[in-house]
Amino acid sequence: MVCHDNETVSFFYNLSKKSISDTWRPKDVVVVSLGLLVCAFVIFANILVMLAIFINRRFHYPIYYLLGNLAAADLFSGISYLYLMFHTGPWTSKLSIHEWFVRQGLIDTSLTASVINLMAIALERHQTIFTMQLHSKMTNHRVVLLIVGIWLIAIVLGLVPSMGWSCVCNLQQCSNMAPLYSRSYLVFWAVLNLLTFTVMVAVYTRIFIYVRRKSHRMSQHTSQAKHKETVVNLMKTVVMILGCFVVCWTPGLVLLLLDSSCESCDVLTYEKFFLVMAECNSFMNPIIYSYRDKDMRDTFKRILCFPCLGSQQKGEHSGVRFNTLEQEVLSESDGTQHDNSVKPPLKRPL
């Protein structure tokens, strides 16, 4: 077996259907401009989420630590994609094989970490909801181990191609979309992400069915309107999570599978646009998981408008907490029966 470690990146691109342009084409300018805009928003949104979780002690729970890690993964995704924007187009031909693997490895690691974080959050919500707890009893030590495990898996998957699962020593296996990657690796990566998506669908579907039944049993303690609100809000969250994942990731994953199984398919036409769509999932995550939380929105305002609102936010929250969903629902039911009572701030991250 002959390996081509000493060849240039242009050598592998010439073997595939993918060409490296010598000048900046209009399509390249549009894609890079759009990519830079997405990167800026991804970096800003996820730094905002991380700051909010750090400064607000009400977010010092396992679910919010995982959300913070998701924001860190998406932040790294934005930085990695920013690095890609300055090493693409005509600049690609100037890269060495090692530099090309670094560029792609950063993208693979960051996007994989984001997807695994999404699944970890889904599993945490599953465990918490089924024990009727507002917050997981997972210790900080276990949360740290989980976060470390997420990053180890992401880093390993990002390094796999540079460690040998590439087409450097087998030119017949070279991909058209990623000319130095083996088609078998791209199939593996795409199928792995689709399986992750399937697990998320199953988990959130089971959560929804369980909460629907449980809220029906607790309907004697609360109003019918409150019962409907719980079910509808959960359904909206599930639809947003799954819908965002499908819209952002499915086109790119399908394109990877077509690249490996369909010789006549033109997978390069929309390749970069689909990559931008996948990156968009990194700034949708803070919106879906964090911005829907009222306390998170209030913390965002404190961060963005600190000079004018900082002093007004002090003492805003009573600090009252509930251990179970039943206690929270019962408290809200009691509150509807006493017009003069003051409702404490509630936290129910779903």
LINBEL-V38279 format. One record per residue. N is the residue number from 1. SS is DSSP state (hx for helix, st for strand, lp for the rest). D_CENTER is the distance of its C-alpha to the mean C-alpha in whole Angstrom. Layout:
# LINBEL-V38279
{{N,SS,D_CENTER} {N,SS,D_CENTER}}
This chain:
# LINBEL-V38279
{{1,lp,39} {2,lp,39} {3,lp,36} {4,lp,36} {5,lp,34} {6,lp,36} {7,lp,36} {8,lp,34} {9,hx,30} {10,hx,33} {11,hx,34} {12,hx,31} {13,hx,30} {14,hx,34} {15,hx,34} {16,lp,31} {17,lp,31} {18,lp,29} {19,lp,31} {20,lp,30} {21,lp,32} {22,lp,34} {23,lp,34} {24,lp,31} {25,lp,31} {26,hx,30} {27,hx,27} {28,hx,26} {29,hx,26} {30,hx,24} {31,hx,21} {32,hx,22} {33,hx,22} {34,hx,19} {35,hx,17} {36,hx,18} {37,hx,18} {38,hx,14} {39,hx,14} {40,hx,16} {41,hx,14} {42,hx,11} {43,hx,13} {44,hx,15} {45,hx,12} {46,hx,11} {47,hx,14} {48,hx,15} {49,hx,13} {50,hx,14} {51,hx,18} {52,hx,18} {53,hx,17} {54,hx,19} {55,hx,22} {56,lp,22} {57,hx,23} {58,hx,23} {59,hx,19} {60,lp,20} {61,lp,19} {62,hx,17} {63,hx,14} {64,hx,14} {65,hx,14} {66,hx,11} {67,hx,10} {68,hx,11} {69,hx,10} {70,hx,6} {71,hx,8} {72,hx,10} {73,hx,7} {74,hx,6} {75,hx,10} {76,hx,11} {77,hx,9} {78,hx,11} {79,hx,14} {80,hx,14} {81,hx,14} {82,hx,17} {83,hx,19} {84,hx,19} {85,hx,20} {86,lp,23} {87,lp,24} {88,lp,24} {89,hx,26} {90,hx,30} {91,hx,29} {92,hx,27} {93,hx,31} {94,hx,31} {95,lp,29} {96,lp,30} {97,hx,29} {98,hx,27} {99,hx,26} {100,hx,24} {101,hx,23} {102,hx,21} {103,hx,20} {104,hx,18} {105,hx,17} {106,hx,15} {107,hx,13} {108,hx,13} {109,hx,12} {110,hx,9} {111,hx,7} {112,hx,9} {113,hx,8} {114,hx,4} {115,hx,5} {116,hx,8} {117,hx,7} {118,hx,6} {119,hx,9} {120,hx,11} {121,hx,10} {122,hx,12} {123,hx,14} {124,hx,15} {125,hx,16} {126,hx,18} {127,hx,20} {128,hx,20} {129,hx,21} {130,hx,24} {131,lp,26} {132,lp,26} {133,st,24} {134,lp,22} {135,lp,21} {136,lp,21} {137,lp,24} {138,lp,22} {139,lp,23} {140,hx,22} {141,hx,23} {142,hx,21} {143,hx,18} {144,hx,18} {145,hx,19} {146,hx,16} {147,hx,14} {148,hx,16} {149,hx,16} {150,hx,12} {151,hx,13} {152,hx,16} {153,hx,15} {154,hx,13} {155,hx,16} {156,hx,18} {157,hx,16} {158,hx,16} {159,hx,20} {160,lp,21} {161,hx,22} {162,hx,24} {163,hx,26} {164,lp,27} {165,lp,25} {166,st,26} {167,lp,29} {168,lp,31} {169,lp,34} {170,lp,33} {171,hx,33} {172,hx,33} {173,hx,30} {174,st,28} {175,lp,26} {176,lp,26} {177,lp,23} {178,lp,22} {179,lp,26} {180,lp,26} {181,st,24} {182,st,25} {183,hx,25} {184,hx,24} {185,hx,22} {186,hx,20} {187,hx,21} {188,hx,19} {189,hx,16} {190,hx,16} {191,hx,17} {192,hx,15} {193,hx,12} {194,hx,14} {195,hx,15} {196,hx,12} {197,hx,12} {198,hx,15} {199,hx,15} {200,hx,12} {201,hx,15} {202,hx,18} {203,hx,16} {204,hx,16} {205,hx,19} {206,hx,21} {207,hx,20} {208,hx,21} {209,hx,24} {210,hx,25} {211,hx,24} {212,hx,26} {213,hx,29} {214,hx,29} {215,hx,29} {216,hx,32} {217,hx,34} {218,hx,33} {219,hx,34} {220,hx,38} {221,hx,37} {222,lp,35} {223,lp,35} {224,hx,35} {225,hx,33} {226,hx,30} {227,hx,30} {228,hx,29} {229,hx,26} {230,hx,25} {231,hx,24} {232,hx,23} {233,hx,21} {234,hx,19} {235,hx,19} {236,hx,18} {237,hx,15} {238,hx,14} {239,hx,15} {240,hx,13} {241,hx,10} {242,hx,11} {243,hx,13} {244,hx,10} {245,hx,8} {246,hx,12} {247,hx,13} {248,hx,10} {249,hx,10} {250,hx,14} {251,hx,16} {252,hx,15} {253,hx,15} {254,hx,18} {255,hx,20} {256,hx,19} {257,hx,21} {258,hx,24} {259,hx,24} {260,hx,25} {261,hx,27} {262,lp,29} {263,lp,31} {264,lp,32} {265,lp,29} {266,lp,28} {267,lp,25} {268,lp,25} {269,lp,25} {270,lp,22} {271,hx,20} {272,hx,19} {273,hx,18} {274,hx,16} {275,hx,14} {276,hx,14} {277,hx,12} {278,hx,10} {279,hx,9} {280,hx,9} {281,hx,6} {282,hx,5} {283,hx,8} {284,hx,8} {285,hx,5} {286,hx,8} {287,hx,11} {288,hx,10} {289,hx,10} {290,hx,12} {291,hx,14} {292,lp,16} {293,lp,17} {294,hx,21} {295,hx,21} {296,hx,18} {297,hx,19} {298,hx,23} {299,hx,21} {300,hx,20} {301,hx,23} {302,hx,25} {303,hx,23} {304,hx,23} {305,lp,27} {306,hx,28} {307,hx,32} {308,hx,32} {309,hx,30} {310,lp,30} {311,hx,33} {312,hx,33} {313,hx,30} {314,lp,32} {315,lp,33} {316,lp,31} {317,lp,30} {318,lp,32} {319,lp,30} {320,lp,31} {321,lp,29} {322,lp,29} {323,lp,28} {324,st,28} {325,hx,27} {326,hx,30} {327,hx,32} {328,hx,29} {329,hx,30} {330,hx,34} {331,hx,34} {332,hx,33} {333,hx,35} {334,hx,38} {335,hx,37} {336,hx,38} {337,hx,41} {338,lp,42} {339,lp,42} {340,lp,43} {341,lp,40} {342,lp,37} {343,lp,34} {344,lp,31} {345,lp,28} {346,lp,26} {347,lp,22} {348,lp,20} {349,lp,17} {350,lp,16}}
